[in-house]
């Protein structure tokens, strides 16, 4: 982290512990307001040479009960905002998918509790302080905020959804920084401009672990009788460590956050083809969910498609 960046950040937040906000994007300008105003007076603006690239985030989303289930245990949340000020622009995006399990009501309650708890904690620790009149960063890093949020969600589920459990996969975009938190077998894919999919999370499932150990092949995993068994999930009463990834926000491309009701039914080649042919993020998402239902729809299906350009 550069000295210039720390100086600017301290000027904004007026706190010494700003170093704990890991990899916060450099969207601050160190020139004073007086200097900016003098520059406007002294130097005529040449409109032909002025311009900058604004990050544009468009989101599609959808959920389906599927064709073989009588109730829905999936839940999702999306929030996309943009703060533009002093010739700077800071995008903020929060996207969460939770796939509940445990039967009627228990799974539904677990997935809802997970999202409500995690979202409210992240907003209170990161978004609200950042947007206040006297901006103050959290004493926690983004990684620590996500870790604490997931722990709190796990406690709420144990208290209020007896026997229920859920996966949770969350993505936070703030400026040029991206944080992913993940428990279970919902997934985040990065998608390049050619529609190529790359998983950014690893499944916390029995068959995935057997694959990693070389005991079964991907083909065997796809039909394994215990392919839905997870070794990490919220609300199951066993200690677990969430997978948390800190990385850069893609300059161009997309993200797909989805439950296994999509990725385990629709192959990656088909998903890529649908993405390449989609005219908008919402149409892409709708077509992905239709494809899962057309393939039998054995599970609830939830998906969030985040296009970044």
C-alpha positions as CSV (number, residue, x, y, z in Angstrom):
1,X,0.0,0.0,0.0
2,X,1.6,3.3,-1.1
3,X,2.4,6.2,1.3
4,X,0.4,8.5,-1.0
5,X,-2.6,6.2,-0.7
6,X,-2.4,6.0,3.1
7,X,-2.1,9.7,3.4
8,X,-5.3,10.2,1.3
9,X,-7.1,7.5,3.1
10,X,-6.3,9.0,6.5
11,X,-7.4,12.4,5.3
12,X,-10.8,11.0,4.4
13,X,-11.4,8.7,7.4
14,X,-9.4,10.6,10.1
15,X,-8.3,7.3,11.7
16,X,-4.9,5.7,12.1
17,X,-6.0,2.2,11.7
18,X,-7.0,2.5,8.1
19,X,-4.3,-0.1,7.3
20,X,-6.7,-2.8,8.4
21,X,-8.9,-2.2,5.3
22,X,-7.1,-4.6,3.0
23,X,-6.6,-3.6,-0.6
24,X,-9.2,-0.8,-0.5
25,X,-9.2,0.6,-4.1
26,X,-7.4,3.8,-4.9
27,X,-10.2,6.1,-5.8
28,X,-9.1,9.1,-3.8
29,X,-7.5,12.2,-5.4
30,X,-4.9,14.0,-3.4
31,X,-5.4,17.4,-5.0
32,X,-7.2,20.0,-2.8
33,X,-10.6,21.4,-3.6
34,X,-9.0,24.9,-3.9
35,X,-6.4,23.7,-6.4
36,X,-9.2,22.1,-8.5
37,X,-11.2,25.3,-8.6
38,X,-8.2,27.4,-9.5
39,X,-7.4,25.0,-12.3
40,X,-10.9,25.3,-13.7
41,X,-10.5,29.1,-13.8
42,X,-6.9,29.2,-15.2
43,X,-7.2,26.5,-17.8
44,X,-10.0,26.3,-20.4
45,X,-11.4,22.8,-20.7
46,X,-10.7,21.1,-24.0
47,X,-13.7,18.9,-24.3
48,X,-12.2,16.7,-27.0
49,X,-9.3,15.6,-24.7
50,X,-11.5,15.1,-21.6
51,X,-12.9,11.7,-20.8
52,X,-12.7,8.7,-18.5
53,X,-14.0,5.2,-18.4
54,X,-16.7,4.6,-15.9
55,X,-17.2,1.1,-14.5
56,X,-20.6,-0.1,-15.5
57,X,-22.2,-3.0,-13.6
58,X,-25.4,-4.5,-14.9
59,X,-27.1,-7.4,-13.1
60,X,-29.6,-10.1,-14.0
61,X,-31.0,-12.5,-11.5
62,X,-33.6,-15.3,-11.2
63,X,-34.9,-18.1,-9.1
64,X,-37.0,-21.1,-9.8
65,X,-38.4,-23.9,-7.6
66,X,-37.5,-26.4,-10.4
67,X,-39.8,-29.1,-11.8
68,X,-39.3,-31.8,-9.1
69,X,-39.5,-29.9,-5.8
70,X,-42.7,-28.6,-4.2
71,X,-41.1,-25.7,-2.3
72,X,-38.1,-23.4,-2.6
73,X,-35.2,-23.4,-0.2
74,X,-32.9,-21.1,-2.2
75,X,-32.5,-17.4,-1.5
76,X,-30.5,-14.6,-3.1
77,X,-29.7,-10.9,-2.6
78,X,-28.4,-8.2,-5.0
79,X,-27.4,-4.6,-4.4
80,X,-25.6,-2.4,-6.9
81,X,-24.7,1.3,-6.3
82,X,-22.4,3.9,-7.7
83,X,-21.0,6.9,-5.7
84,X,-19.7,9.6,-8.0
85,X,-17.9,12.6,-6.5
86,X,-15.0,15.0,-7.2
87,X,-14.4,13.4,-10.6
88,X,-14.2,9.9,-8.9
89,X,-16.5,7.0,-9.2
90,X,-16.7,4.1,-6.7
91,X,-18.9,1.2,-7.6
92,X,-20.4,-0.9,-4.7
93,X,-22.0,-4.3,-5.4
94,X,-23.1,-7.1,-3.0
95,X,-24.4,-10.4,-4.3
96,X,-25.3,-13.4,-2.3
97,X,-26.7,-16.9,-3.1
98,X,-27.8,-19.4,-0.4
99,X,-29.0,-22.9,-1.0
100,X,-31.0,-24.2,2.0
101,X,-31.3,-27.8,3.0
102,X,-33.0,-29.7,5.7
103,X,-36.5,-30.2,4.4
104,X,-39.6,-28.1,4.3
105,X,-39.3,-24.8,6.3
106,X,-35.9,-25.6,7.9
107,X,-33.9,-25.1,4.7
108,X,-36.0,-22.0,3.7
109,X,-35.5,-20.4,7.1
110,X,-31.7,-21.2,7.1
111,X,-31.1,-19.6,3.7
112,X,-33.1,-16.5,4.6
113,X,-31.4,-16.1,7.9
114,X,-27.9,-16.5,6.3
115,X,-28.6,-13.8,3.8
116,X,-30.3,-11.4,6.2
117,X,-27.5,-11.7,8.8
118,X,-24.5,-11.5,6.4
119,X,-26.0,-8.6,4.3
120,X,-26.9,-6.5,7.3
121,X,-23.5,-7.1,8.9
122,X,-21.6,-6.1,5.7
123,X,-23.7,-3.1,5.1
124,X,-23.3,-1.9,8.7
125,X,-19.5,-2.5,8.8
126,X,-18.6,-1.3,5.3
127,X,-21.2,0.5,3.4
128,X,-22.8,2.7,6.0
129,X,-19.5,4.0,7.5
130,X,-18.2,4.7,4.0
131,X,-21.3,6.8,3.0
132,X,-21.6,8.7,6.3
133,X,-20.9,12.4,6.7
134,X,-17.9,11.6,8.8
135,X,-16.6,8.5,7.0
136,X,-14.9,5.9,9.3
137,X,-13.6,2.6,8.1
138,X,-14.3,-0.5,10.1
139,X,-11.6,-1.7,12.5
140,X,-11.8,-5.0,10.7
141,X,-10.5,-6.0,7.2
142,X,-12.9,-7.0,4.5
143,X,-11.8,-10.6,5.2
144,X,-12.6,-10.3,8.9
145,X,-15.9,-8.6,8.2
146,X,-17.0,-11.6,6.0
147,X,-15.7,-14.1,8.5
148,X,-17.6,-12.5,11.4
149,X,-20.7,-12.2,9.3
150,X,-20.7,-15.9,8.4
151,X,-20.1,-16.8,12.0
152,X,-23.1,-14.7,13.1
153,X,-25.2,-16.3,10.4
154,X,-24.3,-19.8,11.6
155,X,-25.2,-18.9,15.1
156,X,-28.6,-17.5,14.0
157,X,-29.4,-20.7,12.0
158,X,-28.5,-22.9,14.9
159,X,-30.8,-20.9,17.2
160,X,-33.8,-20.4,14.8
161,X,-33.8,-23.2,12.2
162,X,-33.5,-26.5,14.0
163,X,-32.1,-29.1,11.7
164,X,-31.8,-26.6,8.8
165,X,-28.6,-25.7,7.0
166,X,-27.5,-23.8,4.0
167,X,-24.7,-23.0,1.6
168,X,-23.7,-19.3,1.2
169,X,-21.7,-17.7,-1.5
170,X,-21.2,-13.9,-1.4
171,X,-19.4,-11.4,-3.6
172,X,-18.5,-7.8,-2.5
173,X,-17.3,-5.3,-5.1
174,X,-15.9,-2.0,-3.8
175,X,-14.1,0.1,-6.3
176,X,-11.4,-2.0,-7.9
177,X,-11.4,-4.6,-5.1
178,X,-13.5,-7.8,-4.9
179,X,-14.0,-10.2,-1.9
180,X,-15.6,-13.6,-2.1
181,X,-16.8,-15.6,0.9
182,X,-18.0,-19.2,0.4
183,X,-19.3,-22.2,2.3
184,X,-20.8,-25.2,0.6
185,X,-21.3,-26.0,-3.1
186,X,-22.9,-22.9,-4.6
187,X,-20.4,-21.4,-7.0
188,X,-18.8,-18.2,-8.4
189,X,-17.6,-18.3,-12.0
190,X,-15.5,-15.6,-13.6
191,X,-16.4,-15.1,-17.3
192,X,-14.1,-13.5,-19.9
193,X,-15.1,-11.6,-23.0
194,X,-15.3,-14.8,-25.0
195,X,-17.8,-16.4,-22.5
196,X,-15.2,-18.8,-21.0
197,X,-16.1,-19.9,-17.5
198,X,-13.5,-20.3,-14.7
199,X,-14.7,-21.5,-11.2
200,X,-13.4,-19.1,-8.5
201,X,-14.7,-21.3,-5.6
202,X,-14.2,-24.9,-4.7
203,X,-17.1,-27.1,-3.7
204,X,-17.1,-28.2,-0.1
205,X,-18.6,-31.6,-1.0
206,X,-17.7,-35.2,-0.4
207,X,-17.3,-36.0,-4.1
208,X,-15.2,-32.9,-4.8
209,X,-12.8,-34.0,-2.0
210,X,-12.7,-37.5,-3.4
211,X,-11.8,-36.0,-6.8
212,X,-9.1,-33.9,-5.3
213,X,-7.6,-37.0,-3.7
214,X,-7.7,-38.8,-7.0
215,X,-10.1,-41.5,-5.8
216,X,-12.9,-40.8,-8.4
217,X,-13.1,-39.0,-11.8
218,X,-15.3,-36.0,-12.6
219,X,-17.6,-38.4,-14.6
220,X,-18.0,-40.6,-11.5
221,X,-18.6,-37.6,-9.3
222,X,-21.5,-36.5,-11.5
223,X,-23.4,-39.7,-10.8
224,X,-22.1,-40.5,-7.3
225,X,-24.9,-41.4,-4.9
226,X,-23.4,-39.0,-2.3
227,X,-22.8,-36.1,-4.6
228,X,-25.0,-33.8,-2.5
229,X,-23.2,-34.5,0.8
230,X,-21.4,-31.4,2.1
231,X,-18.6,-31.3,4.6
232,X,-19.0,-27.6,5.2
233,X,-22.3,-25.8,5.6
234,X,-23.9,-23.3,7.9
235,X,-26.2,-24.6,10.6
236,X,-24.9,-28.1,10.9
237,X,-23.3,-27.7,14.4
238,X,-19.8,-28.7,13.2
239,X,-16.8,-26.2,13.2
240,X,-15.9,-25.0,9.7
241,X,-13.7,-22.4,8.1
242,X,-15.3,-20.2,5.3
243,X,-13.3,-19.9,2.1
244,X,-12.5,-16.2,1.7
245,X,-10.8,-14.8,-1.4
246,X,-9.5,-11.2,-2.0
247,X,-8.8,-10.3,-5.5
248,X,-9.2,-7.5,-8.1
249,X,-12.5,-6.6,-9.7
250,X,-12.5,-7.6,-13.4
251,X,-12.2,-4.5,-15.6
252,X,-14.3,-6.3,-18.3
253,X,-16.1,-9.6,-18.2
254,X,-18.8,-11.0,-15.9
255,X,-19.5,-13.1,-12.8
256,X,-22.0,-15.9,-12.3
257,X,-23.1,-16.7,-8.8
258,X,-25.4,-19.8,-8.7
259,X,-26.6,-22.7,-6.7
260,X,-25.9,-26.3,-7.7
261,X,-29.5,-26.4,-9.2
262,X,-27.9,-24.7,-12.2
263,X,-24.3,-25.7,-12.5
264,X,-24.8,-29.4,-11.8
265,X,-27.6,-29.7,-14.4
266,X,-26.4,-27.4,-17.2
267,X,-22.9,-28.1,-18.5
268,X,-20.2,-25.4,-18.7
269,X,-20.3,-25.4,-22.5
270,X,-24.0,-24.8,-22.6
271,X,-23.7,-22.0,-20.0
272,X,-20.9,-20.4,-22.1
273,X,-23.1,-20.6,-25.2
274,X,-26.1,-19.0,-23.4
275,X,-23.9,-16.2,-22.1
276,X,-22.4,-15.5,-25.6
277,X,-25.9,-15.3,-27.1
278,X,-27.5,-13.2,-24.4
279,X,-28.5,-9.7,-25.2
280,X,-28.7,-8.5,-21.6
281,X,-27.8,-9.8,-18.1
282,X,-31.4,-10.4,-17.3
283,X,-32.1,-12.3,-20.5
284,X,-29.0,-14.4,-19.9
285,X,-30.1,-15.2,-16.4
286,X,-33.6,-16.2,-17.5
287,X,-32.2,-18.4,-20.3
288,X,-29.9,-20.2,-17.8
289,X,-32.7,-21.0,-15.5
290,X,-34.9,-22.1,-18.4
291,X,-32.1,-24.4,-19.5
292,X,-31.9,-26.0,-16.0
293,X,-35.7,-26.6,-16.1
294,X,-35.6,-28.0,-19.6
295,X,-33.0,-30.5,-18.4
296,X,-35.4,-31.8,-15.8
297,X,-35.2,-29.1,-13.1
298,X,-34.5,-31.6,-10.2
299,X,-33.5,-28.9,-7.7
300,X,-34.2,-25.3,-6.9
301,X,-32.3,-23.0,-9.2
302,X,-30.9,-19.6,-8.3
303,X,-28.5,-17.4,-10.3
304,X,-27.1,-13.9,-10.3
305,X,-25.3,-12.7,-13.5
306,X,-23.1,-9.6,-13.0
307,X,-21.8,-8.0,-16.2
308,X,-18.9,-5.6,-15.7
309,X,-17.8,-3.2,-18.5
